[in-house]
């Protein structure tokens, strides 16, 4: 099942512009969080930004998973057409 999941993500990454943009934004959020973790102690504003990045990252992941589910259900083609 994990292989199917990875294969589906790869197909959608290659062929669906919306999915690809979501993945890129998700990766950017992940990189920003890694930067924050490397800083050690964060001030209040940095902690708040970290929380907002995590929320955005989760929202992006939810949207990607919804697109994957739509694709599995036949409601979406890899290219994004319905």
KOLKOL-225926 format. One record per residue (C-alpha): residue in one letter; x, y, z. Coordinates in steps of 0.001 Angstrom, whole numbers, plus 500000, padded with zeros to 6 digits. Layout:
# KOLKOL-225926
aXYZ
...
END
This chain:
# KOLKOL-225926
x500000500000500000
x502854502377500803
x504218501776497299
x500814502607495787
x500743505815497817
x504218506828496636
x503430505928493042
x500220507954493112
x502032510952494589
x504662510694491865
x502078510434489076
x500175513447490394
x503405515405490975
x504391514854487342
x501001515342485728
x498872517618487921
x499922521262488224
x497841521926491322
x499265518898493122
x502811519854492117
x502366523390493474
x500950522017496723
x503947519681497063
x506378522529496422
x504681524737499011
x504657521846501495
x508398521303500938
x509036525027501469
x507169524898504776
x509196521844505799
x512458523656505002
x511376526702506996
x510519524506509976
x513919522813509790
x515546526259509829
x513579527141512950
x514557523925514684
x518205524678514030
x517929528049515774
x517430526607519235
x515447528979521433
x512779530970519607
x511311534285520675
x507544534827520831
x507221536025517218
x509306533133515934
x507208530627517885
x504053532173516459
x505478531974512951
x506423528333513565
x502835527531514581
x501510529293511466
x503941527385509236
x502810524095510796
x499162525000510208
x499855525914506590
x501830522710506068
x498976520630507469
x496450522461505294
x498589521770502214
x498875518102503148
x495092517872503575
x494573519386500114
x497065516969498561
x495367514022500217
x491966515232498993
x493300515390495419
x494742511894495807
x491405510597497096
x489564512268494215
x491976510643491777
x491475507216493389
x487695507674493155
x487889508617489490
x486751512195490154
x490014513661488871
x492478512760486167
x496207513136486776
x496229516223484575
x493609517867486771
x490581517544484496
x487289516421485984
END
